[in-house]
Amino acid sequence: MTPCVTFSEINSWFIYAVESFSPGSQLRKMGAEADLVHAPLLITYASMLSLCPPFVILLWYTMVHADGSVLQTWDYLRQHGQRGLIDIWPNPTVTAWKIIACYAAFEATLQLLLPRKRPNGVLAYVVTILASGVLVDMNVFGIFNPTIVYDHLGEIFSALIFGSFVFCIFLYIKGHVAPSSTDSGSSGNLIIDFYWGMELYPRIGKNFDIKVFTNCRFGMMSCTVLAVTYCIKQLMLPEIIVHGNSVFTRDYFSSL
């Protein structure tokens, strides 16, 4: 008979993998062999850091201002070049920063205040969904219009791009000056350290896990909130044909 793999064995392998490939262990190895870092690796990291932000803006511009036509966006860039990209890049506004700050504060509060005997992600998601329902009700009664998120989406993306760079610089400095644990280290290369990170689990204080916040709270929870604001915006534009799941969403909102 084929021997069964127990849960404890799987758990041991998982812990070994995490420890083996964590930034601390890997970066310490790379720090000892910094001269072996190949140029293609640096080019890859540098390209992702420099090309992803304009890609987000171009995608937003294509969907909002070019009627979803990639060819139209391409023709615009071919005619106007770099100046065209600068012209379509929205400036971060006070409204965009306020939206980001309010949402970030809400999710951070859930992360800190909800019961934490075990990871509270599911409970935070439920509360976020309920809060999205409150946004719908506020729109129905004319108290608050959630479509402000969609209307300022380009500015929000721009603010997040610049804000994320500032935040990553903060994490880079923190990893050097005040790491949260011994599982940290430097590869000896600025680009790799900035892209890969200096710590496996960076924290602010004792209880606020930064990785959980950025990935699981601010990032993943926003999918629900953004979908709700998009649906409300679509329902407010009668000239746009509502299809498929949007019809279900409209009926669901109407029943609230």
CYANA upper distance limits for C-alpha pairs under 8 A (distance plus 0.5 A):
  5 VAL  CA      9 GLU  CA      7.03
  5 VAL  CA     10 ILE  CA      7.63
  6 THR  CA     10 ILE  CA      6.98
  7 PHE  CA     11 ASN  CA      6.52
  8 SER  CA     12 SER  CA      6.55
  9 GLU  CA     13 TRP  CA      6.72
 10 ILE  CA     14 PHE  CA      6.64
 11 ASN  CA     15 ILE  CA      6.68
 12 SER  CA     16 TYR  CA      6.63
 13 TRP  CA     17 ALA  CA      6.62
 14 PHE  CA     18 VAL  CA      6.71
 15 ILE  CA     19 GLU  CA      6.62
 16 TYR  CA     20 SER  CA      6.39
 17 ALA  CA     21 PHE  CA      6.50
 18 VAL  CA     22 SER  CA      6.12
 19 GLU  CA     25 SER  CA      7.47
 20 SER  CA     25 SER  CA      6.71
 20 SER  CA     26 GLN  CA      7.59
 21 PHE  CA     25 SER  CA      7.09
 21 PHE  CA     26 GLN  CA      6.34
 22 SER  CA     26 GLN  CA      6.57
 22 SER  CA    183 ASP  CA      8.03
 22 SER  CA    200 LEU  CA      6.59
 23 PRO  CA     27 LEU  CA      5.88
 23 PRO  CA    183 ASP  CA      7.60
 23 PRO  CA    184 SER  CA      6.65
 23 PRO  CA    185 GLY  CA      7.37
 23 PRO  CA    196 TRP  CA      7.87
 23 PRO  CA    197 GLY  CA      7.48
 23 PRO  CA    198 MET  CA      6.98
 23 PRO  CA    199 GLU  CA      6.54
 23 PRO  CA    200 LEU  CA      6.15
 24 GLY  CA     28 ARG  CA      6.56
 24 GLY  CA    182 THR  CA      8.03
 24 GLY  CA    183 ASP  CA      4.97
 24 GLY  CA    184 SER  CA      4.52
 24 GLY  CA    185 GLY  CA      5.49
 24 GLY  CA    186 SER  CA      8.27
 24 GLY  CA    198 MET  CA      7.89
 24 GLY  CA    199 GLU  CA      7.07
 24 GLY  CA    200 LEU  CA      7.38
 25 SER  CA     29 LYS  CA      6.87
 25 SER  CA    183 ASP  CA      7.69
 25 SER  CA    184 SER  CA      8.17
 25 SER  CA    185 GLY  CA      8.22
 26 GLN  CA     30 MET  CA      6.62
 27 LEU  CA     31 GLY  CA      6.30
 27 LEU  CA    184 SER  CA      8.23
 27 LEU  CA    185 GLY  CA      6.08
 27 LEU  CA    186 SER  CA      5.78
 27 LEU  CA    187 SER  CA      5.10
 28 ARG  CA     32 ALA  CA      6.92
 28 ARG  CA    185 GLY  CA      6.32
 28 ARG  CA    186 SER  CA      6.88
 28 ARG  CA    187 SER  CA      6.82
 29 LYS  CA     33 GLU  CA      6.98
 29 LYS  CA    187 SER  CA      8.09
 30 MET  CA     34 ALA  CA      5.90
 30 MET  CA     37 VAL  CA      8.28
 30 MET  CA    186 SER  CA      8.40
 30 MET  CA    187 SER  CA      5.46
 30 MET  CA    188 GLY  CA      8.05
 31 GLY  CA    186 SER  CA      6.67
 31 GLY  CA    187 SER  CA      4.63
 31 GLY  CA    188 GLY  CA      5.77
 32 ALA  CA    187 SER  CA      8.35
 33 GLU  CA     37 VAL  CA      7.96
 34 ALA  CA    187 SER  CA      6.99
 34 ALA  CA    188 GLY  CA      6.61
 34 ALA  CA    189 ASN  CA      7.83
 37 VAL  CA     41 LEU  CA      7.74
 37 VAL  CA     42 LEU  CA      8.39
 38 HIS  CA     42 LEU  CA      7.42
 39 ALA  CA     43 ILE  CA      6.64
 40 PRO  CA     44 THR  CA      6.60
 41 LEU  CA     45 TYR  CA      6.88
 42 LEU  CA     46 ALA  CA      6.48
 42 LEU  CA    191 ILE  CA      7.39
 42 LEU  CA    192 ILE  CA      7.49
 43 ILE  CA     47 SER  CA      6.37
 44 THR  CA     48 MET  CA      6.79
 45 TYR  CA     49 LEU  CA      6.79
 45 TYR  CA    191 ILE  CA      7.59
 45 TYR  CA    192 ILE  CA      7.51
 45 TYR  CA    195 TYR  CA      7.07
 46 ALA  CA     50 SER  CA      6.63
 46 ALA  CA    191 ILE  CA      7.30
 47 SER  CA     51 LEU  CA      6.07
 47 SER  CA     52 CYS  CA      8.39
 48 MET  CA     52 CYS  CA      6.08
 49 LEU  CA     53 PRO  CA      7.97
 49 LEU  CA    195 TYR  CA      7.94
 50 SER  CA     54 PRO  CA      8.20
 51 LEU  CA     55 PHE  CA      6.74
 52 CYS  CA     56 VAL  CA      6.85
 53 PRO  CA     57 ILE  CA      7.13
 53 PRO  CA    161 ILE  CA      6.83
 54 PRO  CA     58 LEU  CA      6.56
 55 PHE  CA     59 LEU  CA      6.54
 56 VAL  CA     60 TRP  CA      6.71
 56 VAL  CA    157 PHE  CA      8.14
 57 ILE  CA     61 TYR  CA      6.59
 57 ILE  CA     89 TRP  CA      7.05
 57 ILE  CA    154 GLY  CA      7.68
 57 ILE  CA    157 PHE  CA      7.77
 57 ILE  CA    158 SER  CA      8.00
 58 LEU  CA     62 THR  CA      6.49
 58 LEU  CA     73 THR  CA      8.22
 58 LEU  CA     85 LEU  CA      8.49
 59 LEU  CA     63 MET  CA      6.78
 60 TRP  CA     64 VAL  CA      6.50
 60 TRP  CA     65 HIS  CA      8.48
 60 TRP  CA    154 GLY  CA      7.20
 61 TYR  CA     65 HIS  CA      5.72
 61 TYR  CA     66 ALA  CA      6.93
 61 TYR  CA     73 THR  CA      8.28
 61 TYR  CA     88 ILE  CA      7.81
 61 TYR  CA    154 GLY  CA      8.46
 62 THR  CA     66 ALA  CA      5.09
 62 THR  CA     67 ASP  CA      6.92
 62 THR  CA     68 GLY  CA      5.51
 62 THR  CA     69 SER  CA      6.54
 62 THR  CA     70 VAL  CA      6.72
 62 THR  CA     72 GLN  CA      8.32
 62 THR  CA     73 THR  CA      6.50
 63 MET  CA     67 ASP  CA      6.12
 63 MET  CA     68 GLY  CA      4.69
 63 MET  CA     69 SER  CA      7.83
 64 VAL  CA     68 GLY  CA      7.48
 66 ALA  CA     70 VAL  CA      8.15
 66 ALA  CA     72 GLN  CA      6.66
 66 ALA  CA     73 THR  CA      6.83
 69 SER  CA     73 THR  CA      7.07
 70 VAL  CA     74 TRP  CA      6.57
 71 LEU  CA     75 ASP  CA      6.55
 72 GLN  CA     76 TYR  CA      6.74
 73 THR  CA     77 LEU  CA      6.78
 74 TRP  CA     78 ARG  CA      6.52
 75 ASP  CA     79 GLN  CA      6.66
 76 TYR  CA     80 HIS  CA      6.61
 76 TYR  CA     81 GLY  CA      8.37
 76 TYR  CA     84 GLY  CA      7.67
 77 LEU  CA     81 GLY  CA      5.39
 77 LEU  CA     82 GLN  CA      7.79
 77 LEU  CA     84 GLY  CA      6.33
 77 LEU  CA     85 LEU  CA      7.35
 79 GLN  CA     84 GLY  CA      8.49
 80 HIS  CA     84 GLY  CA      5.17
 80 HIS  CA     85 LEU  CA      8.40
 81 GLY  CA     85 LEU  CA      7.41
 82 GLN  CA     86 ILE  CA      6.93
 83 ARG  CA     87 ASP  CA      6.66
 84 GLY  CA     88 ILE  CA      6.82
 85 LEU  CA     89 TRP  CA      6.63
 89 TRP  CA    158 SER  CA      8.04
 90 PRO  CA    154 GLY  CA      6.39
 90 PRO  CA    155 GLU  CA      5.90
 90 PRO  CA    158 SER  CA      6.84
 91 ASN  CA    155 GLU  CA      6.28
 91 ASN  CA    158 SER  CA      6.94
 91 ASN  CA    159 ALA  CA      8.10
 92 PRO  CA     96 ALA  CA      6.86
 92 PRO  CA     97 TRP  CA      7.79
 92 PRO  CA    155 GLU  CA      5.25
 92 PRO  CA    156 ILE  CA      7.08
 92 PRO  CA    158 SER  CA      6.07
 92 PRO  CA    159 ALA  CA      5.27
 93 THR  CA     97 TRP  CA      6.88
 93 THR  CA    155 GLU  CA      6.73
 93 THR  CA    156 ILE  CA      8.43
 93 THR  CA    159 ALA  CA      8.08
 94 VAL  CA     98 LYS  CA      6.63
 95 THR  CA     99 ILE  CA      6.77
 95 THR  CA    152 HIS  CA      8.25
 96 ALA  CA    100 ILE  CA      6.77
 96 ALA  CA    152 HIS  CA      6.97
 96 ALA  CA    153 LEU  CA      8.36
 96 ALA  CA    155 GLU  CA      6.34
 96 ALA  CA    156 ILE  CA      5.39
 96 ALA  CA    159 ALA  CA      7.38
 97 TRP  CA    101 ALA  CA      6.47
 97 TRP  CA    156 ILE  CA      7.63
 97 TRP  CA    159 ALA  CA      7.24
 98 LYS  CA    102 CYS  CA      6.54
 99 ILE  CA    103 TYR  CA      6.70
 99 ILE  CA    149 VAL  CA      7.93
 99 ILE  CA    156 ILE  CA      8.43
100 ILE  CA    104 ALA  CA      6.45
100 ILE  CA    156 ILE  CA      7.79
101 ALA  CA    105 ALA  CA      6.47
102 CYS  CA    106 PHE  CA      6.66
103 TYR  CA    107 GLU  CA      6.79
103 TYR  CA    218 PHE  CA      8.22
104 ALA  CA    108 ALA  CA      6.48
104 ALA  CA    218 PHE  CA      6.71
105 ALA  CA    109 THR  CA      6.51
106 PHE  CA    110 LEU  CA      6.91
107 GLU  CA    111 GLN  CA      6.70
107 GLU  CA    124 ALA  CA      8.28
107 GLU  CA    213 PHE  CA      8.23
107 GLU  CA    217 ARG  CA      6.47
107 GLU  CA    218 PHE  CA      6.87
108 ALA  CA    112 LEU  CA      6.77
108 ALA  CA    213 PHE  CA      7.35
108 ALA  CA    217 ARG  CA      8.06
109 THR  CA    113 LEU  CA      6.32
109 THR  CA    114 LEU  CA      8.47
110 LEU  CA    114 LEU  CA      5.93
110 LEU  CA    124 ALA  CA      6.53
111 GLN  CA    120 ASN  CA      7.65
111 GLN  CA    121 GLY  CA      8.34
111 GLN  CA    124 ALA  CA      7.59
111 GLN  CA    208 PHE  CA      8.28
111 GLN  CA    213 PHE  CA      7.94
111 GLN  CA    217 ARG  CA      8.09
112 LEU  CA    116 ARG  CA      8.48
112 LEU  CA    207 ASN  CA      7.82
112 LEU  CA    208 PHE  CA      7.40
114 LEU  CA    120 ASN  CA      7.22
114 LEU  CA    123 LEU  CA      8.18
114 LEU  CA    124 ALA  CA      7.90
115 PRO  CA    120 ASN  CA      7.06
116 ARG  CA    120 ASN  CA      6.30
120 ASN  CA    124 ALA  CA      6.59
121 GLY  CA    125 TYR  CA      6.60
121 GLY  CA    216 CYS  CA      7.83
121 GLY  CA    217 ARG  CA      8.09
122 VAL  CA    126 VAL  CA      6.78
123 LEU  CA    127 VAL  CA      6.77
124 ALA  CA    128 THR  CA      6.58
124 ALA  CA    217 ARG  CA      8.43
125 TYR  CA    129 ILE  CA      6.68
125 TYR  CA    221 MET  CA      6.91
126 VAL  CA    130 LEU  CA      6.77
127 VAL  CA    131 ALA  CA      6.58
128 THR  CA    132 SER  CA      6.67
128 THR  CA    221 MET  CA      7.53
128 THR  CA    224 THR  CA      8.32
128 THR  CA    225 VAL  CA      8.08
129 ILE  CA    133 GLY  CA      6.90
129 ILE  CA    224 THR  CA      7.38
129 ILE  CA    225 VAL  CA      7.99
130 LEU  CA    134 VAL  CA      6.89
131 ALA  CA    135 LEU  CA      6.91
132 SER  CA    136 VAL  CA      6.99
132 SER  CA    224 THR  CA      8.21
132 SER  CA    225 VAL  CA      6.46
132 SER  CA    228 VAL  CA      7.25
133 GLY  CA    137 ASP  CA      6.91
133 GLY  CA    256 LEU  CA      8.48
134 VAL  CA    138 MET  CA      6.60
135 LEU  CA    139 ASN  CA      6.70
135 LEU  CA    144 PHE  CA      7.84
135 LEU  CA    145 ASN  CA      8.34
135 LEU  CA    146 PRO  CA      6.92
136 VAL  CA    140 VAL  CA      6.79
136 VAL  CA    146 PRO  CA      8.15
136 VAL  CA    228 VAL  CA      8.44
136 VAL  CA    232 ILE  CA      8.19
136 VAL  CA    253 PHE  CA      7.68
137 ASP  CA    141 PHE  CA      6.77
137 ASP  CA    256 LEU  CA      7.94
138 MET  CA    142 GLY  CA      6.49
138 MET  CA    143 ILE  CA      5.43
138 MET  CA    144 PHE  CA      5.75
138 MET  CA    145 ASN  CA      7.67
139 ASN  CA    143 ILE  CA      6.55
139 ASN  CA    144 PHE  CA      5.79
139 ASN  CA    145 ASN  CA      5.56
139 ASN  CA    146 PRO  CA      7.22
146 PRO  CA    150 TYR  CA      8.49
146 PRO  CA    229 THR  CA      6.12
146 PRO  CA    232 ILE  CA      7.98
147 THR  CA    151 ASP  CA      6.68
147 THR  CA    229 THR  CA      5.91
147 THR  CA    230 TYR  CA      7.55
147 THR  CA    232 ILE  CA      7.06
147 THR  CA    233 LYS  CA      5.87
148 ILE  CA    152 HIS  CA      6.58
149 VAL  CA    153 LEU  CA      6.24
149 VAL  CA    226 LEU  CA      8.19
149 VAL  CA    229 THR  CA      7.25
150 TYR  CA    226 LEU  CA      8.47
150 TYR  CA    229 THR  CA      7.17
150 TYR  CA    230 TYR  CA      6.92
150 TYR  CA    233 LYS  CA      7.72
152 HIS  CA    156 ILE  CA      6.65
153 LEU  CA    157 PHE  CA      6.65
154 GLY  CA    158 SER  CA      6.71
155 GLU  CA    159 ALA  CA      6.56
156 ILE  CA    160 LEU  CA      6.56
157 PHE  CA    161 ILE  CA      6.66
158 SER  CA    162 PHE  CA      6.91
159 ALA  CA    163 GLY  CA      6.25
160 LEU  CA    164 SER  CA      6.16
161 ILE  CA    165 PHE  CA      7.05
162 PHE  CA    166 VAL  CA      7.04
163 GLY  CA    167 PHE  CA      6.58
164 SER  CA    168 CYS  CA      6.49
165 PHE  CA    169 ILE  CA      6.71
166 VAL  CA    170 PHE  CA      6.83
167 PHE  CA    171 LEU  CA      6.83
168 CYS  CA    172 TYR  CA      6.52
168 CYS  CA    194 PHE  CA      7.60
169 ILE  CA    173 ILE  CA      6.70
169 ILE  CA    194 PHE  CA      8.01
170 PHE  CA    174 LYS  CA      6.51
171 LEU  CA    175 GLY  CA      6.44
171 LEU  CA    197 GLY  CA      8.16
171 LEU  CA    198 MET  CA      8.10
171 LEU  CA    202 PRO  CA      8.30
172 TYR  CA    176 HIS  CA      7.05
172 TYR  CA    193 ASP  CA      7.84
172 TYR  CA    194 PHE  CA      6.69
172 TYR  CA    197 GLY  CA      7.31
172 TYR  CA    198 MET  CA      6.77
173 ILE  CA    177 VAL  CA      6.52
173 ILE  CA    178 ALA  CA      8.48
174 LYS  CA    178 ALA  CA      5.53
174 LYS  CA    179 PRO  CA      6.48
175 GLY  CA    179 PRO  CA      5.11
175 GLY  CA    180 SER  CA      8.25
175 GLY  CA    184 SER  CA      7.48
175 GLY  CA    185 GLY  CA      8.05
175 GLY  CA    197 GLY  CA      8.42
175 GLY  CA    198 MET  CA      5.53
175 GLY  CA    199 GLU  CA      6.57
175 GLY  CA    202 PRO  CA      8.32
176 HIS  CA    185 GLY  CA      8.27
176 HIS  CA    198 MET  CA      7.86
179 PRO  CA    184 SER  CA      7.19
179 PRO  CA    199 GLU  CA      7.34
179 PRO  CA    202 PRO  CA      7.51
180 SER  CA    199 GLU  CA      8.08
180 SER  CA    201 TYR  CA      7.74
180 SER  CA    202 PRO  CA      6.10
180 SER  CA    203 ARG  CA      6.35
180 SER  CA    204 ILE  CA      8.43
181 SER  CA    199 GLU  CA      8.28
181 SER  CA    201 TYR  CA      8.25
181 SER  CA    202 PRO  CA      8.37
183 ASP  CA    199 GLU  CA      6.74
183 ASP  CA    200 LEU  CA      6.78
183 ASP  CA    201 TYR  CA      8.44
184 SER  CA    198 MET  CA      5.99
184 SER  CA    199 GLU  CA      4.92
184 SER  CA    200 LEU  CA      7.05
185 GLY  CA    198 MET  CA      6.10
185 GLY  CA    199 GLU  CA      7.41
186 SER  CA    193 ASP  CA      6.69
186 SER  CA    198 MET  CA      6.69
187 SER  CA    192 ILE  CA      7.44
187 SER  CA    193 ASP  CA      6.80
188 GLY  CA    193 ASP  CA      8.06
189 ASN  CA    193 ASP  CA      6.61
190 LEU  CA    194 PHE  CA      6.49
191 ILE  CA    195 TYR  CA      6.57
192 ILE  CA    196 TRP  CA      6.10
192 ILE  CA    197 GLY  CA      8.16
193 ASP  CA    197 GLY  CA      5.70
193 ASP  CA    198 MET  CA      6.41
194 PHE  CA    198 MET  CA      8.00
201 TYR  CA    209 ASP  CA      7.37
201 TYR  CA    210 ILE  CA      7.82
201 TYR  CA    211 LYS  CA      6.96
202 PRO  CA    209 ASP  CA      6.85
202 PRO  CA    210 ILE  CA      6.22
202 PRO  CA    211 LYS  CA      7.21
203 ARG  CA    207 ASN  CA      7.76
203 ARG  CA    208 PHE  CA      6.04
203 ARG  CA    209 ASP  CA      5.11
203 ARG  CA    210 ILE  CA      5.79
203 ARG  CA    211 LYS  CA      8.39
204 ILE  CA    208 PHE  CA      5.80
204 ILE  CA    209 ASP  CA      7.18
204 ILE  CA    210 ILE  CA      7.40
208 PHE  CA    213 PHE  CA      8.40
209 ASP  CA    213 PHE  CA      6.85
210 ILE  CA    214 THR  CA      6.65
211 LYS  CA    215 ASN  CA      6.37
211 LYS  CA    216 CYS  CA      8.21
212 VAL  CA    216 CYS  CA      5.64
212 VAL  CA    217 ARG  CA      7.00
213 PHE  CA    217 ARG  CA      5.23
213 PHE  CA    218 PHE  CA      6.30
213 PHE  CA    219 GLY  CA      8.31
214 THR  CA    218 PHE  CA      5.63
214 THR  CA    219 GLY  CA      6.27
215 ASN  CA    219 GLY  CA      5.53
215 ASN  CA    220 MET  CA      6.89
216 CYS  CA    220 MET  CA      5.64
216 CYS  CA    221 MET  CA      7.33
217 ARG  CA    221 MET  CA      5.83
217 ARG  CA    222 SER  CA      8.20
218 PHE  CA    222 SER  CA      6.61
219 GLY  CA    223 CYS  CA      7.86
220 MET  CA    224 THR  CA      8.43
221 MET  CA    225 VAL  CA      7.44
222 SER  CA    226 LEU  CA      6.32
223 CYS  CA    227 ALA  CA      6.59
224 THR  CA    228 VAL  CA      6.83
225 VAL  CA    229 THR  CA      6.90
226 LEU  CA    230 TYR  CA      6.59
227 ALA  CA    231 CYS  CA      6.69
228 VAL  CA    232 ILE  CA      6.79
229 THR  CA    233 LYS  CA      6.64
230 TYR  CA    234 GLN  CA      6.67
231 CYS  CA    235 LEU  CA      6.73
231 CYS  CA    246 SER  CA      7.40
231 CYS  CA    249 THR  CA      7.82
231 CYS  CA    250 ARG  CA      8.11
232 ILE  CA    236 MET  CA      6.86
233 LYS  CA    237 LEU  CA      7.16
234 GLN  CA    238 PRO  CA      8.19
234 GLN  CA    240 ILE  CA      7.52
234 GLN  CA    242 VAL  CA      8.04
235 LEU  CA    242 VAL  CA      8.33
235 LEU  CA    250 ARG  CA      7.73
242 VAL  CA    246 SER  CA      6.42
242 VAL  CA    247 VAL  CA      6.65
243 HIS  CA    247 VAL  CA      6.43
244 GLY  CA    248 PHE  CA      7.49
245 ASN  CA    249 THR  CA      6.59
246 SER  CA    250 ARG  CA      6.52
247 VAL  CA    251 ASP  CA      6.75
248 PHE  CA    252 TYR  CA      6.55
249 THR  CA    253 PHE  CA      6.60
250 ARG  CA    254 SER  CA      6.58
251 ASP  CA    255 SER  CA      6.82
252 TYR  CA    256 LEU  CA      7.24
